[in-house]
Amino acid sequence: MFELIESAHAASLHTGWAGRAGSFALHSALVATAIVATREAGPARPEPREIAPLVWELPPRPPAREPLPAAPLVPGAVQPNIVVPAPPAVVPGDIPPPAPFAPEPPPFVPGAVVRPGGEPVVFAATTIHESRYVQELPRLLRHPPLRYPDLLRHAGMEGTILMEAVLDTLGAVERGTLRVLQGGHPLFEAEAGALIAGSRYRPARVNGRPVRVRFQVPVTFSLRR
């Protein structure tokens, strides 16, 4: 009887330990599987975001220029080739002789008018005539002695002074009209002006009447005797 009880208890104990061992083994297997799965999976990675690509737009190309149409050829528009004939080698003998030259007109007298069948008549006494237009040039009657500057004499200098003046109808040089046309040393110019201003002339004449005239007189200073 005792054997039955002990064997029953032993069988009961054996059955309990066997169930516990199987449960522990199953639990260990589940834990190991979970650990392995966790290692293989690794940490969760964030999903990559899409980056919009950078695009540079090129400017549009300019439209291609159309070639200009060629000008149509117009028949007959070519310029003719002009040929200049060469002069003849032999001069023809029927060329008329040149016309004779017309006679030169008489000299013009300013301030005078010519009447038919008469002589020119002076109508303005204030007109200043040029010496080349008068009929009678002025003529020297008297003059003061010509002084040679001592400074220029000792220096051996010579020269010619060309003076211009207006002579009135009485044969005297009008004041303010004397000027030097071609000068030299200032001392020569001063003495030449004093000589012309102090001289007396027979007045110029047109048609026998005295007139005012502009004339030129050269005054020469020379040491030669």
C-alpha positions as CSV (number, residue, x, y, z in Angstrom):
1,M,0.0,0.0,0.0
2,F,2.9,2.3,1.0
3,E,4.5,1.5,-2.3
4,L,1.5,2.7,-4.2
5,I,1.4,6.0,-2.4
6,E,5.1,6.6,-2.8
7,S,5.1,5.7,-6.4
8,A,2.1,7.9,-7.0
9,H,3.7,10.8,-5.3
10,A,6.9,10.3,-7.2
11,A,5.0,10.1,-10.4
12,S,3.2,13.2,-9.6
13,L,6.5,15.0,-8.8
14,H,8.0,13.8,-12.0
15,T,5.1,15.0,-14.0
16,G,5.2,18.5,-12.4
17,W,8.9,19.0,-13.0
18,A,8.6,17.9,-16.6
19,G,5.9,20.5,-17.3
20,R,7.9,23.3,-15.7
21,A,11.0,22.3,-17.7
22,G,9.0,22.3,-21.0
23,S,7.4,25.7,-20.2
24,F,10.8,27.2,-19.3
25,A,12.3,25.9,-22.5
26,L,9.5,27.3,-24.6
27,H,9.8,30.7,-22.9
28,S,13.5,30.8,-23.4
29,A,13.1,30.0,-27.1
30,L,10.6,32.9,-27.5
31,V,12.9,35.3,-25.7
32,A,15.8,34.3,-27.9
33,T,13.8,34.6,-31.0
34,A,12.7,38.1,-30.0
35,I,16.3,39.1,-29.2
36,V,17.5,37.8,-32.6
37,A,14.7,39.5,-34.4
38,T,15.4,42.8,-32.6
39,R,19.1,42.7,-33.5
40,E,18.3,41.9,-37.2
41,A,15.8,44.6,-37.5
42,G,18.1,47.3,-36.0
43,P,16.9,50.9,-35.1
44,A,14.2,52.4,-37.2
45,R,15.6,54.8,-39.9
46,P,13.7,57.9,-41.0
47,E,12.4,57.8,-44.6
48,P,14.6,59.9,-46.9
49,R,13.1,63.1,-48.2
50,E,13.1,63.9,-51.9
51,I,15.3,66.9,-52.7
52,A,14.0,69.1,-55.5
53,P,16.6,69.3,-58.3
54,L,18.0,72.8,-59.1
55,V,17.3,73.8,-62.7
56,W,18.9,76.8,-64.5
57,E,16.7,77.9,-67.4
58,L,18.7,79.3,-70.3
59,P,17.4,82.4,-72.0
60,P,15.6,81.7,-75.2
61,R,17.7,82.0,-78.4
62,P,17.0,85.0,-80.6
63,P,15.2,84.2,-83.7
64,A,17.4,83.6,-86.7
65,R,17.5,86.5,-89.1
66,E,16.2,85.8,-92.4
67,P,18.7,86.6,-95.2
68,L,17.8,89.7,-97.3
69,P,16.5,88.8,-100.7
70,A,19.0,89.6,-103.4
71,A,18.1,92.5,-105.6
72,P,16.7,91.2,-108.8
73,L,18.8,91.8,-111.9
74,V,17.2,94.3,-114.1
75,P,18.1,93.8,-117.7
76,G,19.6,96.8,-119.3
77,A,20.6,98.4,-116.0
78,V,24.4,97.9,-116.5
79,Q,26.1,101.3,-116.9
80,P,27.5,101.7,-120.4
81,N,31.2,101.9,-120.9
82,I,31.9,105.5,-122.0
83,V,34.8,105.7,-124.3
84,V,36.3,109.2,-124.8
85,P,37.6,109.6,-128.3
86,A,41.3,110.5,-128.6
87,P,42.0,114.0,-130.0
88,P,43.0,114.0,-133.7
89,A,46.6,113.9,-134.4
90,V,46.3,116.5,-137.1
91,V,44.9,119.9,-136.2
92,P,42.2,120.9,-138.8
93,G,43.1,124.1,-140.7
94,D,39.6,125.6,-140.7
95,I,39.8,127.0,-137.2
96,P,38.8,130.6,-137.2
97,P,41.4,133.1,-135.8
98,P,40.9,134.4,-132.3
99,A,38.8,137.5,-131.9
100,P,40.9,140.7,-131.4
101,F,41.2,142.0,-127.9
102,A,38.9,144.9,-127.0
103,P,40.7,148.1,-126.2
104,E,41.2,148.8,-122.5
105,P,38.7,151.3,-121.1
106,P,40.1,154.7,-120.0
107,P,41.2,155.0,-116.4
108,F,38.4,155.5,-114.0
109,V,38.3,158.8,-112.1
110,P,36.5,158.5,-108.8
111,G,34.2,161.5,-108.1
112,A,33.9,162.5,-111.7
113,V,31.2,162.1,-114.4
114,V,31.6,162.2,-118.1
115,R,29.1,164.1,-120.2
116,P,28.5,163.4,-123.9
117,G,31.0,165.4,-126.0
118,G,32.7,166.9,-122.9
119,E,35.4,166.3,-120.3
120,P,34.9,164.6,-116.9
121,V,33.6,167.1,-114.4
122,V,34.5,166.7,-110.7
123,F,31.3,166.9,-108.7
124,A,32.6,166.4,-105.2
125,A,35.5,168.4,-103.8
126,T,35.8,166.2,-100.7
127,T,36.7,163.1,-102.7
128,I,40.1,161.6,-102.1
129,H,41.6,160.4,-105.4
130,E,44.2,157.8,-105.8
131,S,47.3,159.0,-107.4
132,R,47.0,156.5,-110.3
133,Y,43.6,158.0,-111.3
134,V,44.6,161.7,-111.5
135,Q,45.6,163.4,-114.7
136,E,48.4,165.5,-113.1
137,L,50.4,164.1,-110.2
138,P,51.5,166.4,-107.3
139,R,54.9,168.1,-107.8
140,L,57.3,169.0,-105.0
141,L,57.9,172.8,-104.8
142,R,60.0,173.1,-101.6
143,H,60.9,171.2,-98.5
144,P,62.8,171.7,-95.2
145,P,66.4,170.3,-95.0
146,L,66.7,166.6,-94.4
147,R,68.3,165.9,-91.1
148,Y,70.3,162.7,-90.7
149,P,70.2,161.4,-87.1
150,D,73.6,161.7,-85.6
151,L,73.4,158.4,-83.7
152,L,72.6,156.5,-87.0
153,R,75.3,158.5,-88.9
154,H,78.0,157.5,-86.4
155,A,76.8,153.9,-86.5
156,G,77.0,154.0,-90.3
157,M,73.3,153.0,-90.8
158,E,71.3,153.7,-93.9
159,G,67.7,153.1,-94.9
160,T,64.6,154.0,-96.9
161,I,61.3,155.0,-95.4
162,L,58.1,154.8,-97.5
163,M,55.6,157.4,-96.4
164,E,51.9,158.0,-97.4
165,A,49.8,161.1,-96.9
166,V,46.8,162.9,-98.3
167,L,47.5,166.2,-100.1
168,D,44.8,168.9,-100.1
169,T,43.9,171.2,-102.9
170,L,46.4,173.8,-101.8
171,G,49.4,171.4,-101.9
172,A,49.8,170.8,-98.2
173,V,49.8,167.5,-96.3
174,E,46.5,167.1,-94.3
175,R,47.0,166.7,-90.6
176,G,46.4,163.2,-89.3
177,T,46.9,161.5,-92.7
178,L,50.6,160.8,-92.6
179,R,51.6,157.2,-91.9
180,V,54.6,154.9,-92.5
181,L,54.0,152.1,-95.0
182,Q,57.5,150.7,-95.0
183,G,59.6,151.5,-91.9
184,G,63.0,151.1,-90.5
185,H,64.7,152.6,-87.5
186,P,62.3,154.9,-85.5
187,L,64.7,157.8,-85.8
188,F,64.6,157.5,-89.6
189,E,60.8,157.3,-89.5
190,A,60.5,160.5,-87.4
191,E,62.8,162.5,-89.7
192,A,61.0,161.3,-92.8
193,G,57.6,162.3,-91.4
194,A,58.9,165.8,-90.5
195,L,60.3,166.2,-94.0
196,I,57.0,165.2,-95.8
197,A,54.8,167.2,-93.4
198,G,56.9,170.4,-93.9
199,S,57.0,170.2,-97.7
200,R,54.9,172.1,-100.2
201,Y,53.6,170.6,-103.4
202,R,51.8,171.6,-106.5
203,P,48.4,169.9,-106.0
204,A,47.2,167.0,-108.2
205,R,44.7,168.0,-110.9
206,V,41.8,166.4,-112.8
207,N,40.5,168.3,-115.8
208,G,42.7,171.3,-114.8
209,R,41.2,171.5,-111.3
210,P,43.1,170.8,-108.1
211,V,41.9,167.7,-106.2
212,R,42.7,165.9,-103.0
213,V,45.0,163.0,-103.6
214,R,46.5,160.2,-101.6
215,F,50.2,159.7,-102.6
216,Q,53.3,157.9,-101.5
217,V,56.8,159.3,-101.1
218,P,60.0,157.3,-100.4
219,V,62.6,159.1,-98.2
220,T,66.2,157.6,-98.5
221,F,68.9,158.1,-95.9
222,S,72.3,157.5,-97.4
223,L,75.9,158.3,-96.3
224,R,77.2,158.1,-99.9
225,R,78.3,161.4,-101.5
